[in-house]
Amino acid sequence: MRISRTEKKTVIAILVKRTVSFFFGMCFLTLFFYGIGTTQGFMDITQLLLLRLSIVWGLFLGVGSLYGIILTFWLARKGWKFLYVRGLGAYIFLGIFGVLVAAAAALIIVTAGGNEI
């Protein structure tokens, strides 16, 4: 029985994947804290800070995912493989998620009138 090795990934692909994973985790964590804060009665300034952090992490996630999409196309230029298609779908989903989180957080800030600090 012959053991086959997986395809070696470039350093930039690993860095992009881990960076996008980090941004997704931070975006999800700030949304989680915002959700907890609305039920537990966090101070308004803390809620506003969490919303602003959600905007920042969401935009970073969107830009990182866009870079991941471009990198996936660049790496898959020799032929489509299932691994690249699956990664491309993940980057598209995470990019849309990040942009939607940033837009929703900005809408909440504007609607609540919490633009003054």
PyMOL commands that set and color helices and strands:
alter all, ss='L'
color gray80, all
select helices_A, chain A and resi 11-40+44-75+82-112
alter helices_A, ss='H'
color red, helices_A
deselect
rebuild
show_as cartoon
